[in-house]
Amino acid sequence: MTTEMNRALEQRVLVLAPIGRDALVTRDVLARAGIVAEPCASLAEVCAKFEEGAGALLLAEEALTVSGLALLSRAVGAQAPWSDVPIIISTGAGETTAARVRAVSSLEPSGNVTILERPVRVFTMITAVQSALRGRARQLQMRDLHFQVQRQMEALTAERELRARFVSLLAHDLRGPVSAAMLAAQVLLRLPERLDPRRELGVRIKRNLDRIEHMVRDILDASRVQAGQPLPLRLEACELKTIIADVVEELNLLHADRVRLDAVEEVHGIWSADELRRAVWNLATNGIKYGAPHAPVTIAIRRVEGRARISVHNEGAPLSPDDRRRLFEPFARARSAEASIQVGWGLGLTLVRGCVEAHGGQVSVESGVEEGTTFTIEVPLDARPFQPRAFSPEALDPPSTVVAGAR
């Protein structure tokens, strides 16, 4: 049910007047005042529609049977804590009747009851109903505010949990390279000056400090993406096939030739080679870690209508629709990744999205049982219009060279 339909139900007046055409006449009178009224045939129908939503109830005393009042009392008592739907009962003039006593005693403990004695002037009835609806509108505003605050609290709680998990993972991942670098430095300091295996130790220190630098860079860039800020790019004229071939070569050294390159032509453009390399690396390593074991990961490159397209495909268990919707958010990981033994921060795909959007492109994912999972990046051949302040003309070949290569 749409929000508009819910609002309409919450603003209607349910009318129960069983004698003659009273209910229809009441509906028409209220309609002329701009109030939507809905006649009901019994208290059971009133209760059923009350649970769907109502702004107020307008009931005739004659309809208040013992069994019907019991139903209505239960429905009124079952309202949410914020809800107190106004109930207007029209009664006969004169002494208090048994039906009136039953109604008030049944509904007063949990109900918001107003008594109107007949004959009721039209103006009096309309103002009573309008007053009831204004009170109901304030209740609904408080409800919406309550739910808004509740959603914000849930979001804050989720963010707090993500931060705690992130800090834990960060501490774990930084401890390794820092410890290795410190150990190498300590050994280096203890060596006699005449011995010189220091170069190898220096290489180890440099390698581990590089890992730390990459982690910090990823964290800072993911924070930029989360804040809606574009990643700063160093744009240059480059060729995509060469960039991706380097990534494939490095990955195959680490993962026993599991990555294949499908590139039928060179694709020239103006991009940040480093950022595209990082994006493809993240997608390919995800395919290796979470795809079918030993199955190849294929990276395909195409030029399509003035754009460069990179697709990274792996076989294996598909991503659920919910995972596909949230994968590019910071710290988000697929359920299969959470259940696996693979440790991750959930930043890789956020960085992919940030890189692609900074180039003026889009990233998408398709996944199914038969076809596997494919991430697709599309970027324009010239990223300069999408981040002009990061563009350095001195870094480029003459524009004619780039355009000719991109044809």
C-alpha positions in Angstrom: 0.0 0.0 0.0 1.4 3.4 -1.0 2.0 6.3 1.4 -0.7 8.3 -0.3 -3.2 5.5 0.3 -2.2 5.2 3.9 -2.6 8.9 4.4 -6.1 8.8 2.9 -7.1 6.0 5.3 -5.7 7.8 8.3 -7.7 10.9 7.5 -11.1 9.4 6.9 -14.1 9.4 9.3 -15.8 6.1 9.9 -19.6 6.7 10.3 -22.0 4.2 11.9 -25.7 5.4 12.0 -28.0 2.4 11.4 -31.3 4.3 11.2 -32.6 5.2 7.8 -30.3 7.2 5.6 -28.5 8.9 8.5 -25.1 7.5 7.6 -25.4 8.7 3.9 -26.7 12.1 4.9 -23.9 12.5 7.4 -21.3 11.5 4.8 -22.7 14.1 2.3 -22.7 16.9 5.0 -19.1 16.2 5.9 -18.1 16.0 2.3 -19.4 19.5 1.7 -17.0 20.6 4.5 -14.1 18.8 2.8 -14.1 15.8 5.1 -14.0 12.3 3.8 -16.5 10.1 5.5 -17.1 6.4 5.0 -20.4 4.8 6.2 -20.2 1.4 7.9 -23.0 -1.2 8.3 -21.9 -2.5 11.8 -19.5 -2.1 14.6 -17.6 -5.2 13.3 -17.0 -3.3 10.0 -16.0 -0.2 11.9 -13.4 -2.3 13.8 -12.1 -3.9 10.7 -11.6 -0.6 8.9 -10.3 1.0 12.1 -7.4 -1.4 12.1 -6.6 -0.2 8.5 -6.6 3.4 9.5 -9.0 6.2 10.6 -8.9 9.8 11.5 -12.0 9.6 13.8 -15.1 7.5 14.5 -18.6 9.0 14.4 -21.1 6.5 16.0 -24.8 6.7 16.7 -25.9 5.5 20.2 -28.4 3.1 18.7 -25.6 1.0 17.1 -23.7 0.4 20.4 -24.6 -3.2 21.1 -22.9 -5.1 24.0 -21.1 -7.4 21.6 -20.1 -4.6 19.2 -18.8 -2.5 22.1 -16.6 -5.4 23.2 -15.1 -5.6 19.7 -14.5 -1.8 19.6 -13.1 -1.7 23.1 -10.5 -4.3 22.1 -9.6 -2.5 18.9 -9.2 0.8 20.7 -7.1 -0.8 23.5 -4.8 -2.4 20.9 -3.7 1.0 19.5 0.0 1.8 19.5 1.2 4.0 22.4 1.2 7.1 20.3 -2.3 6.5 18.9 -5.6 7.7 20.4 -8.2 7.9 17.7 -11.0 10.3 18.6 -14.5 8.8 19.0 -17.6 10.9 18.7 -20.9 9.4 19.9 -24.2 11.0 19.0 -26.9 10.3 21.6 -30.5 11.1 22.2 -31.3 14.1 24.4 -32.6 13.7 27.9 -31.6 11.3 30.7 -28.6 9.1 30.4 -29.4 5.8 28.7 -28.0 2.4 29.5 -26.4 2.3 26.0 -24.7 5.6 26.7 -23.4 4.4 30.0 -22.1 1.2 28.5 -20.3 3.1 25.7 -18.6 5.6 27.9 -17.6 3.0 30.5 -16.3 0.6 27.9 -14.3 3.1 25.9 -13.2 5.8 28.4 -10.3 3.8 29.9 -8.5 3.7 26.6 -10.6 5.8 24.3 -10.8 9.5 23.4 -14.6 9.9 23.6 -16.8 12.9 22.9 -20.6 12.9 23.4 -22.9 15.0 21.2 -26.6 15.1 22.1 -29.1 15.2 19.4 -30.5 17.1 17.8 -27.0 18.2 16.6 -26.7 21.3 14.5 -24.7 20.7 11.3 -22.2 23.4 12.2 -21.7 21.8 15.7 -21.1 18.3 14.2 -18.7 19.6 11.5 -16.6 21.6 14.1 -16.5 18.6 16.4 -15.3 16.4 13.6 -12.7 19.0 12.4 -11.4 19.3 16.0 -11.1 15.5 16.3 -9.2 15.3 13.0 -6.8 18.1 14.0 -6.1 16.2 17.2 -5.5 13.1 15.1 -3.2 14.9 12.7 -1.0 16.0 15.7 -0.9 12.3 16.8 0.2 11.3 13.3 2.9 14.0 13.3 4.2 12.7 16.6 4.2 9.2 15.2 6.2 10.3 12.1 8.6 12.1 14.3 9.0 9.1 16.5 9.7 6.8 13.6 12.1 9.3 12.1 14.0 9.5 15.4 13.9 5.7 15.7 15.4 5.3 12.2 18.1 7.8 13.0 18.9 5.9 16.2 19.1 2.6 14.3 21.4 4.2 11.7 23.6 5.6 14.4 23.7 2.2 16.1 24.6 0.5 12.8 27.3 3.1 12.1 28.7 2.7 15.6 28.9 -1.1 15.1 30.5 -0.6 11.7 33.1 1.7 13.2 33.9 -0.7 16.0 34.3 -3.6 13.5 36.4 -1.3 11.2 38.7 -0.3 14.1 39.1 -4.0 15.0 40.0 -5.0 11.4 42.2 -2.0 11.0 44.2 -2.8 14.1 44.5 -6.4 13.0 45.7 -5.5 9.5 48.1 -2.8 10.6 49.7 -4.9 13.3 51.2 -7.3 10.8 53.2 -4.8 8.6 54.1 -2.6 11.5 55.4 -5.6 13.5 57.4 -6.8 10.5 58.9 -3.4 9.8 59.8 -2.9 13.5 61.4 -6.3 13.7 63.5 -5.6 10.6 64.5 -2.3 11.9 65.6 -3.8 15.3 67.7 -6.5 13.5 69.2 -3.8 11.3 70.3 -1.8 14.4 71.9 -4.8 16.0 74.0 -5.8 13.0 77.8 -5.2 13.1 78.8 -2.4 10.8 81.0 -4.6 8.8 78.1 -6.8 7.8 75.7 -5.5 5.2 72.6 -7.5 4.8 70.8 -4.3 5.5 69.6 -3.8 2.0 67.3 -6.9 2.3 66.0 -5.7 5.6 65.4 -2.2 4.2 63.4 -3.8 1.4 61.2 -5.6 3.9 60.7 -2.4 5.9 59.8 -0.5 2.7 57.4 -3.2 1.6 55.5 -3.3 4.9 55.4 0.5 5.1 54.0 0.6 1.6 51.2 -1.7 2.7 50.4 0.6 5.6 50.4 3.6 3.2 48.0 1.8 0.9 45.7 1.0 3.8 45.7 4.6 5.0 45.0 5.8 1.4 42.1 3.4 1.0 40.6 4.6 4.3 40.9 8.3 3.4 39.5 7.8 -0.1 36.6 5.7 1.2 35.8 8.5 3.7 35.7 11.0 0.7 33.3 8.8 -1.2 31.1 8.3 1.9 31.0 12.1 2.3 30.0 12.6 -1.3 33.3 14.2 -2.3 34.9 13.2 -5.7 38.3 11.4 -5.5 41.1 13.6 -6.7 42.5 12.3 -10.0 45.8 12.8 -11.8 44.6 12.6 -15.4 46.8 11.6 -18.2 46.6 10.2 -21.7 46.9 6.5 -21.4 45.9 3.2 -23.0 43.5 0.9 -21.2 44.7 -2.4 -22.5 48.2 -1.7 -21.2 46.9 -0.7 -17.8 44.8 -3.8 -17.3 47.5 -6.1 -18.7 49.8 -5.0 -16.0 47.1 -5.8 -13.4 46.6 -9.2 -14.9 50.3 -10.0 -14.9 50.6 -9.0 -11.2 47.5 -11.0 -10.2 48.6 -14.1 -12.1 52.0 -14.1 -10.2 50.0 -14.2 -6.9 47.2 -16.5 -8.0 48.5 -19.1 -10.3 47.3 -17.7 -13.6 43.7 -17.5 -12.6 43.0 -14.1 -14.4 42.4 -13.8 -18.1 42.4 -10.7 -20.3 39.9 -10.4 -23.1 41.0 -7.3 -25.1 40.6 -7.2 -28.9 41.7 -3.6 -29.4 43.6 -0.8 -27.8 41.4 1.8 -26.0 42.9 5.2 -25.6 41.6 7.9 -23.3 42.3 10.5 -20.7 42.0 8.9 -17.2 43.8 8.3 -14.0 45.7 5.2 -14.7 46.4 4.6 -11.0 42.7 4.8 -10.0 41.6 2.5 -12.9 44.3 0.1 -11.9 43.1 0.1 -8.3 39.5 -0.3 -9.3 40.1 -3.3 -11.5 42.5 -4.8 -9.0 39.7 -4.7 -6.3 37.1 -6.2 -8.6 39.4 -9.0 -9.8 40.7 -9.9 -6.3 37.0 -10.0 -5.1 36.3 -12.5 -8.0 39.3 -14.6 -6.9 38.4 -14.6 -3.2 34.7 -15.1 -3.4 34.1 -16.8 -6.8 34.3 -20.5 -7.5 37.6 -21.9 -6.4 40.1 -22.4 -9.2 37.7 -21.0 -11.8 39.2 -18.2 -14.0 38.4 -14.6 -13.5 38.0 -12.8 -16.9 38.6 -9.1 -17.4 37.2 -7.8 -20.7 37.9 -4.4 -22.3 35.7 -2.8 -25.0 35.2 0.6 -26.6 31.4 1.3 -26.9 30.0 4.5 -28.4 32.5 6.9 -27.0 33.0 5.1 -23.7 35.4 2.5 -22.4 33.8 -0.6 -20.8 35.6 -2.9 -18.4 33.9 -6.0 -17.2 35.2 -8.4 -14.5 33.5 -11.8 -14.5 33.7 -14.8 -12.1 31.8 -18.0 -11.7 30.3 -19.0 -8.3 27.4 -18.4 -6.0 25.3 -15.4 -7.1 24.8 -12.2 -5.2 21.4 -11.7 -3.7 19.3 -8.6 -4.8 19.8 -7.1 -1.3 23.6 -7.6 -1.6 23.6 -6.0 -5.0 21.8 -2.9 -3.7 24.2 -2.3 -0.8 27.6 -3.6 -2.0 29.0 -0.2 -3.0 28.3 1.3 0.4 31.3 1.7 2.8 31.9 -1.4 5.0 29.2 -3.4 3.2 30.0 -7.0 2.4 27.9 -9.7 0.8 26.4 -12.3 3.1 28.5 -15.0 1.4 31.6 -12.9 2.2 30.6 -12.4 5.8 30.1 -16.2 6.1 33.5 -17.0 4.5 36.9 -17.2 6.1 38.0 -14.2 4.0 38.8 -11.1 6.0 37.9 -7.8 4.5 37.0 -4.2 5.4 34.2 -3.8 2.9 35.9 -0.8 1.3 37.0 -2.2 -2.0 33.8 -1.7 -3.9 33.3 1.7 -2.3 36.6 2.7 -3.8 35.6 1.3 -7.2 32.5 3.4 -7.2 34.4 6.5 -6.1 36.9 6.0 -8.9 34.3 5.4 -11.6 32.1 8.3 -10.6 35.1 10.7 -10.4 35.7 9.8 -14.1 32.1 10.6 -14.9 31.1 6.9 -15.3 29.0 4.2 -13.8 29.5 0.9 -12.2 27.0 -1.9 -12.1 26.7 -5.6 -11.2 24.7 -8.5 -12.6 24.6 -11.9 -10.9 22.8 -15.2 -11.4 23.2 -18.9 -10.7 23.9 -19.8 -14.4 25.8 -16.7 -15.6 27.9 -16.0 -12.5 28.8 -12.5 -11.4 29.9 -9.6 -13.6 30.9 -6.1 -12.5 30.9 -3.6 -15.3 32.6 -0.2 -15.4 31.8 2.4 -18.0 33.8 5.6 -18.3 33.9 8.3 -20.9 37.0 8.4 -23.1 37.9 11.8 -21.7 37.4 12.4 -18.0 38.5 16.0 -18.0 35.0 17.6 -18.0 34.1 15.6 -14.8 37.0 16.8 -12.7 38.4 19.9 -14.3 40.4 21.2 -11.2 42.3 17.9 -11.1 43.3 18.1 -14.7 46.8 19.1 -15.6 47.2 19.9 -19.3 51.0 19.4 -19.1 50.5 15.8 -18.3 48.8 15.1 -21.6 49.9 14.3 -25.1 48.5 16.7 -27.7 44.7 16.2 -27.9 44.8 15.2 -31.5 46.9 12.2 -30.6 44.5 11.0 -28.0 41.4 11.5 -30.2 43.1 9.7 -33.1 43.9 6.8 -30.8 40.4 6.6 -29.5 38.7 6.1 -32.9 
